[in-house]
Each structure stands twice: as C-alpha cells, then as structure tokens.
Amino acid sequence: MRHRQHHQQGVALVEFAFVLPLLLILSLMCAELGRAVYRYNTTTKTVRNAVRYLSMQTPGTHAAEARNLILYGNVAGSGLLLDPALTAANVPAPTWQTAGSDPLMNTVTIRVTGYQFRPMVANMFGARFTAISYNDISATMRSPL
C-alpha cells in the first residue's frame, strides 16, 4: 500500500498543469464577453441620452453636442472618451423627419455605425480573440417642436 502512494505523488500537480491553460482561456473569454456586453450597453445608453437631448432642441441644431454626449458623456466634449474604440466617424449626423398627417409628428434619430469591440488580449495559448462588430445602434424619439 505504501509503495502505491509513493508512485501517485505529484499526479494532481501534473493534471492541474494540463488543465490550467484551458481554465485561463475560459476565464478570459467570460471576462471579455462581459466587457463587450458592458460596452454595448453603455453605448446604447449614450445614444438614448443624445436622442433625448436632441428631441428637446430645435430640429437641425445641436448635432455636435449630441455627438459629444455619445463620445464623451457631456455636451462640451471634454474629458476622456467613454470608449476608445468609438470615434466621431462612427456617429453620423442625426436625422429629423416628419411623419403622419393629423397630427403631424416630428422625430429625431441618432445612429452609431461600424462600432467594434476590441478585446484586451489578441490571443492566449493559441486561442485568438477577434474584434466583435456590432450592428448599428440607433434610437428614435418624438420631438415636440
């Protein structure tokens, strides 16, 4: 019995060494997926805030301030970018439209296009993490003016 225990020493350590890379990859994938969802939700909220801001303005005005709300989180455009992967090129000019006939209704739409989430680590133990391309993020709101 004692002879058999002697041969088993260190087996758990070797098995752990084989499983550790897989556990690290799975942990990193979960963390990156969480970051991707967080970035998407943050961008969606800022687009909604920007369209809400524009819905209270005169149609055709304050487009730069709305873009700043999306990029910086404030109308002045000061401070750090909320998401370094999001640039002004991703935020085209907002569109105002009229719809209906009785009553006539004004709407404003803001869109973020070509937004990609870039993971922190490009590859780990041979597993490649590529950028995630999101569909357009847009919001439309009725404008009382």
N, C-alpha and C positions, 0 to 999 in steps of 0.2 A: 504494500500500500504506500509506503513511504517512497519507494522508488518511482511510482507513477506520479506522485505530486511533484517530484523533482523535475520531471520532463514537461510539466504543464506551466512552469514559471515563465512569465513574460508573454504568454499567448494573448492575454487580454490587451496588453500594450501593442502588440503587433496588429491585432484586429482593429483596435482604435486608430492606429496609424493608417490603415487602409480605408476606414470609414470617414475619417476627418475631412478629407477634401470634398467628399460628397455633402457632408453636413455644412461645410463652409459655403459651398455653391448654393445650396438650398436656402441658407440663411440670407445670403447676399441677394438672391433672387426675390425673396419675400420683402426685404428692406427696399429694394429698388422698385418693386411693384407698388409698395406703399407710398414711396416718394412720387411715383408717376401719377397715382390717383390724387395725392395731395396737390401737386402742381396743376393738374387738370381742374380740380375743384376750385382752387384759388383763382385761376384764370377765368373760369365761368362766373365766379362771384364778381370779379372786377369788371367783366363785360356787362353784367346786370347793373352794377353800380353806375357805370358810364352811360348806359342807355337810360337809366332813371334820371341821371343828371341832365342829359340832353332833352328828355321829354318835358322838362320844365323850362327850357330855353326857347328862344325864337328859332323857327326852322332855318337851317342853313348856317347857324352860328355856333361857336364854341366847340368846333370839332377838335381843335388842338388840345383843349382842356380835357375832353373826353378821352383822347388818346393817352394823355398823361395819367389819367385815372387808371387806365388799364396797365400802363407800363410801370408807373411809379407809386400808384396808390393815392396820389394827390393831384389837384388840378394845376399846381405850379410846375410840376415836372422836376421837383428837387429830390435829392436823396439818391439812394441806390435803386437799381431796377428790382422789381419784385421777383422776376425770373430772368436770369441772364440769357436764357435761350429765346426770349421773346423780345423782338425789336419793333421799331416803328414800321418797318416794311411788312410786318405781319398784321398790321392794323390798317386796313384801307379806310378811306373816308366814309363816314356814316351816310345812310340814305334816308331821306324823308319821302313819304308817299301819302297820297290821299286815297281813301277807299270809301266806298258806299256812296249813296246819293241822299238819303234822308234818314238820319243826319249824316253830314259829311264828316269823316273822321281822319285825322292826321296821325300817322305813325312814324316812328324813327327806328332804324335798325342799325346795329353795330355788329361787325363780324371780325373774328380773328382767323386768319388763314395761314396754312403752311406751318403750323406750330409743331415742333418736335421736342420730345423729352429726350435728353441725353443722359445716360447713366453715368455714375461717378467712375466706375471701373469698366474699361472696354472688354477685357477678358480676364478670366481667372481659372487656372488649372486647365486651360484649353477650352473652356466654355466661353463663347462670345456673347456679349450683351450689346445689342444694336439699338439704335435710336428708335423710339416709338413715335410714329407720325399720327397725330390726331386728325379727325375730321374737323371741318370748320366749326368754330364755336360762335354762335350768334344769339342775339337777344333782340326782340322787338317789343316796343311799348307804345301805347297810345299817347299822343301828345295833345293836351287840351287846347293848344294855341291854334 
